[in-house]
Amino acid sequence: MMQSRLPGPPGIFPDLPDAMVDLNTVAGVDLVKAQWRYHDAEIVDTDFRSVGDDLEPSGPPNRTYDVSPHAESIDYDDSQWELVDATDLSGRRGNGKVSFNWYRINITIPEKIASFDPTGSTVVFEVVVDDYAELWVDGDMPRVVGQAGGTVVAGFNSPNRIIVGRDVKPGQKFQLAVFGINAPISVSPENYIWLRTAKLDFYGTERSTPSVHVPMELARTKPGIDAIFDSDARLEQIAAGFVFTEGPVWVNAGYLLFSSPNTNTIYRWSTDGSVNVFRSNSGYSGFDIGEYRQPGSNGLTLDSQGNLTICQHGNRRIIKVEPKNVVSVVADQYEGKRFNSPNDLVYKSDGSLYFTDPPFGLPNRYDDSRKELPYSGVFRVKDGVVTLLVDDMSGPNGIAFSPDEKYLYVGNWDMSNKVLMRYPVLDDGTLDQGHILCDMTEDTSENAIDGMKVDQEGNIYATGPGGLWILSPEGEVYGVLKGPELPHNVAWGDADGRTLYLTARTGVYRIRTKIPGIRP
């Protein structure tokens, strides 16, 4: 199942479901053995604390406001609430103006929905509240920065869609809580709250993956490739409609972040198939942004605490985003001169950061008048000290460590010198003389060497001429993976670390591997 174009699909699993239960009808509610319950929510005074220096509520005591009741928990006692007939959900409720309310319903997966057996299916709850809604499933409201819809407000009278359960079974029970909000709040609305629609969509097992298989060719040049990919490995497209995608990184909370350098945005792709803007102005906020082709962020990674670290093209620096959106500059200059446009990055286990700095983010690249450094470098940042490691590569780009961190790999983006370099890492973190591990120059296919990653066996996955090159630790070419479009970077993801995500020009792809990868 494929999702739609940016800024994201209109909802989770937007296609026609295999079965549907309309919760605005008596028949639908009866089928899932449910009963709607309702209660107004009040705005009440409460004690709290002002924001402290730690950006937490650790300052002086204050008085503020809260909502009562908090009826989201799975075991909340709603037995004394008003019972609402399914056909009366359109009744106007609440007190108007700035007001809130709760709707709760317990559902049971039926044995059959018409002729459809729901066993193993994915269930999606959709509700449209006039005007805004927040949703809870079994007392849980997962949410992340950049999310639009799902469990949080989707928009003015817009559908909220959330996955209730995957691989469900008849008799399985779920508790759904809907928090209704009268809106727009700032205009003191002269209307009331009501449920426009509420339904359950069921998608069979073969349609429960938010992706589509796409044509691929895996040139197996050496037997080593068979230890990496199954014979029936398939390439999937999970998102589409972009201008150019880069810098993917998997977050253990269960989503993929990736950059769109051309549109100055970081996007978040979730396993439910939704795509949202995670961070706008991700790489540049200057007045002259219109002069730039790729002003946005490029490489992304996580430090040992899970803080997002970003290569910013236009701002020509590397930043770290800590909790509470506290942004710190990791590095922005060397010996008083601004970087070109940091491209890709990797942390070493001791906390030091290694990154590449070609001029590809500058409007005129090598000939840009803004350029201050006379070379394209590979740098290291340790305890705030920036060290130049390599200055003789024309276009250092992708960067990765071997599993034991004895070697640093750097790819060169230069159509006349498509080389992947290997540098021994010395005890002090600097690099010994490097040598060419793999020379791809003779391959005249489009692209030089871009992003790369390494698996736990030391195999290297480098985006290069014509596709994704898979190399042994010694640089032997095991094979080349070719898909519908050229990949530019990769990242390991999913709980077991065996899914390789590929960012390409207009789409994001994934393929399963036998060997887990090394990831932040």
N, C-alpha and C positions, 0 to 999 in steps of 0.2 A: 504494500500500500504506500503510495507516494504522497508526500505533502506538497503544499502549494508554495508560491513564491514569497519573497520577503515582504514585510518584516517577520513573517511567520505564517503558519497555517491558520485558517479561521477557527480552528479548534482541534482538539485531539481526535484523531480518526475522523476526518470530515466526510468520508465517503458514506454511501448508503450502507446501513448496518444489515446484518443477516436477520435480525429480529429486533423488535422495539416494544417496550412497555410504556404506555402513556399514563403517567401518574396524575394527570388531570381528569382521569376517568375512573368511575367506580370499578369497571371491569379490570383496568390496569392495576389499581391498588389492591383489589381482591386477589389477583393472580400472584402477587408477591407478598400476600398476607400482611398488608401494611395498613397504617392509619396515620393520617396527618394530624399533628398537634401544633398548637400555636400559643405564643405568649408575647405580649409587649415587652420591650426592653426600655428601661429608664436610664436617664442620665443622672448620676448621683455624685455628690461631693465626696472626696476621699483625701486622706493624707498621703503625701508622697515626699520626695526629696528633689531639690534642684540638681541640675547637672553639675558634676564635679570636674576636677582637672583630668580625671581618667575617662571623661565622657560617659560615665555611669551615673546612676542616681545616688551619688555619694555626697552631694552638697547639702546646704541647709534645708531643714524641713519646709515644706510648702503645702498649699492646698490646691487640688486640681480636680479633675472629673474622671469618672469611670462609667462603664455600662453595667447594668444589673438587670437580669442575672447573667452570669457566664454559663451558658447552657451548652457548651460545645463537647463536654466530656461524654464518653460512651456510656457511663453509668449515671449520668445526671437523671434525677427523678422528675420526669415530666408527667407523672400520672394525674396530676391535678390541673393540667393545662386544658385549654379549650380544644375540643375535637372538631376538626374541620373536614367537611365532606369534600371529596376530590373535585367535585363540580363547582365548589364554592371558593376555589383558590384565587379566583379573580376578584373576590370581594375586597374592597379597600380596607386596609387595616393600619394600625398605628394612629398617632394623634396629629399627623401632618407636620408641616414645618420641619425642624431638625428632629427627626425621630428615627427609631430603630426597632427591629423586632426579630423574633426567632420562629422558624418552622423546623420541626423535627419529624423524621419518619424512619421506621425500622423496616427493612426489606428482607425477604427470604428468596433465594434463587429457586425458581420453580423447576419442576421436572421437564416441562415442555413449554415453549412459547410458540403457539400454532404448531407447525411441524418441526420447529428448530429445537434440537437438543443443546442446552447451554453448557453442557459438561466441557470443561477445558477452554471455554471462551473468555474473552476480555469484556468487562462490563464498564460502560462509560455513563456517568450521570450528567445530564445537561439540565440546567435551569436558567430561566430568564426572569429576573426580578426587576420590577419597576420600582427603583431605578438601579441600584447597585447591589452586589451580593458578595459575601465571603462564605466559603464552604469548608465543612469538616467531614471526614470519613472516619468512623470509629474513634473519634476524639483526636484525630491527627489533622494538622493543617500544614503540610510541608510547603515551604516557599523559599525562594532565593532572590537575590538582587537581580533586577531586570525582568522579573516575571510579570506578565500581563495576562490576566485571566487565570483559569484553573481554580485554585483555592482563593485567590485574591480578586479584587475588582477587575472586571474585564472591560468595562466601558459603560456608557449610558444606555441602559436597557439592552445590553449585549449578552449573548449566551456565555455562561460559565460552564466549562466542560472539564470533568476530572475522571480519572480512572478509579473506579471503585475497587476492582479486583481483577487479577489475571488468573487464568487457569481455574476458574470457579467451578463449584460442584453444586448440584441440586441440594437444597436444604441449608446451604451456607447463608449466614446472616450478616447484614451490614447495617450500621446506624449512620444516617445522614443528617447533618444539621446545617441549616441555611440561615445565615445572619443577613437580614434585609436592612437596607439603608435608603432613607428618603433623600433625594438629591436633585440637582446639584446643591450641596450644602451651603455654599457661599451666597446663594440667591434666596435663601430662606424659602424653600419650595412650598407652593400652595397646593400640593397634591398629597397622595398617601401611598402606602406600600402594598403591592400585590404581586402574586406569582402569575406571570404571563403564560409560561409553559414549564413543565417538568417531565422528564422522561428518562428511561434507561435504554441505552443502545447496546446491543450484543453483537460482538464480532467473533466469528469462528477462529479456530486455532490457526488456520492457514492465512488469516488476514490480520493477525495480532501483532505483526512486526511492522513498525512504521518505516518501511524501506521498500525498494524494488531492486530486483536483481538486474544487473546491466551486463552487456557484453564485455568480456575480458579475454586476454591472451596471456598465458604464463609460459614464457619460453624457458624450458627446463634444460639449461646448458650443462649442468653438473648434477650428479646424484644427490649432492647435499641438499638440494631444494626439496627433495621428498621428505626430509626430516622436518621441514618447516611448514609446508602446505599439504593438506590432504589432496588426494587426486580429484575430489569433487568440490574443492574450495570454490566459493562464489563471491564475487564482488557485488556489494550493495551500495546503492545511492541512498543516503539518508536525508539529504537536504539539497535544495537547488535554487536557482534564481539569483545567485550572487554575481558580483563583478569580478572579484578575485579573492580567494581565501588563503589564509596562511596561519602559522603559529599555533597549531592545536595543542591543547593540554587537557588531560582528563582530571576531573575533580572527584574525589572519592565519595562525595555526596550523591554521585550518580549522573553527572552531566559533563558535556564537552564544551570547552570554551575555544573559540577560534577568532582570529583577527580578519578584518576586512580593511586592508591598508588603504584602498582607494576611496572608501566611504567613511574612514575615520571612526570605525566602530568595532567593538568586540561583541560577538554573538554567543548565546548559550543555546546549545541543542540538548534537549532532554530525551531520555529513553522512551518517553511517550510520543515522540515525534514533533513536539512543539519547538519552535525557534523564537527566541526573544532577544531584544537588545539588552546586553549585559552592561555595557559601558559605552556611552557616546563620547565624542571628543577624545578618543582613546589614545591618539598620538600627537595631536596638535590643536591649538586654540588661537593661532595667530590671525591677524587681520588679513594677511595675504594668502590665506589657505587656497584660494582659487588658482594660485600659480603652481600648486603641487599636484603631481599625479598620484602619489602615494603618501599622504601626510599622516596616515593613521598608525596604529600599532602594528608590529610584525610579530616577532617571537614572543611566546608566553611560556612561563614555567612557574613552579611553586617552590618555595623554600621549605626547609624541614618542618616549619610550623604550619605549612599550608597557605602561606601568604602569596598572593598572586604577584609575580614580578613581570614587568612589561618593557619590551623594547619599543621606544617611541621614536618613530621616524622624524616627524616634523619638529618635535621638541628636542630631538637629538640627545636623548638621555635614556637612562634606565630608571624606572621607578618601582617601588614596592607599595602595594596596597594592603594595609593591615586592617584588623577589625575596626569597626566604626568608621570605615572609609578614611582612615588616617593614611595620607600619602607621604612617603619619604623618597628622596632622591638617592638612589644607590650610587650613581656616577653620571656626570654630565660633561667632564672635560679631562684632558690629560696635559699636564704641564702648562696649564692656563689656556689651552686651546680647546674649543668645543669639538665634540665627536662629530663624525660625518652624519651617520644615521644608524644607530645600533640595530642589528638585523636579527640575530638569533643568539641564544644563550643557554647555559647549562650550569647547574650547581654541582660542585664537588662535595663529597661527604663531610669535609671539614668546614663547610659553610661558605667557602670562597666561590665567587661567581666568575665564569669565563664567558666572553661574548665576542662576536664579530662586528666589525664596523666599516662596511663598504659605504659608498655615497649614494646608494640606490634610492634613498628617500628624499634626496635633494632634487629640486626641479630640473636642474641641468647636470645632475650626476657628477662625473669627474670634472666637468668644466664649470661648475657652479661657483659664482663669486662668493657665496657664503661659506665655502669650504675653507677650513682653517688648518687641518692636518694634511701634510703632503703625501700621505700614504693611507692605505686601507688596512687597519690593524686588527690583530687578535689581542684582547686585553684580559687581565685578571683583576678582580677587586677583592681585597681581603682586609677586613677591619677598616674599611674606608680608604685604603691606599690602592691606587690604580697603577698597575704595572703593564707596560707594553711587552708582549711576548713574541709577536710575529709582525713584521712590517714589509715582507717581500711578496705577499700575495696580492694579485690585482683585484680580486673580488671575493674575499672570505665570506662565507655564507653559513651553511649548516654546520653545526658543531655538536659533538657528543663524546662521552668517555667510554672506554672499554669497561667491562664489568668490574675489573680489579683496579680501575683508574690508573693503570700504568701507562696508558696511551690516551692522547687526545686526538680525535679525528676532526678535520676541518675540510669542508668542500669548497671548491673555487668556482664562482659564477663568472666564467669568462669563456665565450664561445670559441676562442682560439687556444684555450688551455684548460680543458675540463678535467682537472685532477682532484683526487681525494687524497689529502695529506695525512700522514700519521706522525705524531710527535711524541717521543718519550717524555713522561712527566717526571721531573726531578723531585727530590725530597722537599725542596723549599717551595714547590708549586710552580716553578718556572718550567720552561720546555727546553729539551735538548734539540739538536739538529733534526729536522724532520725529513721524511722521504716520501716519495709518491707511492701510495698503497695501490691505487688504481687510476689508470689514465684512460678516460673515456673520450678523448679528443677526436679519435678516428671515427666515432659515431657521429655522423652529421645530422642526426635527428634534432628536432627543436629542443631547446633547453640545454643549459649547462648543469652544474651540480647545485642543488638548493638544499632544503632541509633534510635531516637524517636522524635516525634513532638506532639503538642497539638492543638486541635481545639478551637474555640471561646466559646464553651460550656464547655470546660475543659476536654473533652475526650482525652485519651492518645493513641497514635498509636506507638507501640514499635515493632521493628523487633526482633523476638525471636525464640524459638525452633519451627521449622516447618513452619514459615511464619510470617505474620504481625498480632500482637495481638492488638485488640481494647478493651480498658478498660474504665470504667467509672472513674470520678474523685476520687471515693472511692476505686478503684482497682478491681471492679467487672468485670469479663471477659465477654464482650458482644459477642465476636466472634473472629475467626482467619481466615485471608485471606491467601489462599495458591495458588501460581501460578506455572509456569513452573520451576522456580528456587528460591532459598531462597533470600529474600531481606536483605540488610544490613543497609540501611538508607533511610530516607524519607524527602520530602520537599513539602510545599504547593506552588502552582503556578497558573498561568493564571490570567486574569484580576480580576476575582471575588474571587480568593483564594479558590476555591472549587475543584481544581484538586490536587490529591495527587500523587506526583512523587516518584517512588521507584527505588533505585539503587540496583542492584543485582550483581551476579558474571559476567556474560557475557553480560547482557542486562540492559536496562533502561525501566521502565514501568510507566503507569499512570492509575488512576481510578478516576471517578468523585464521589463527596460526596455531601450530602445535606447541610452540615454545613461547612462554611468557616474556614480555619485554621489561626493560629497565625504565622506570618512570619516576618522576619526583615523589 
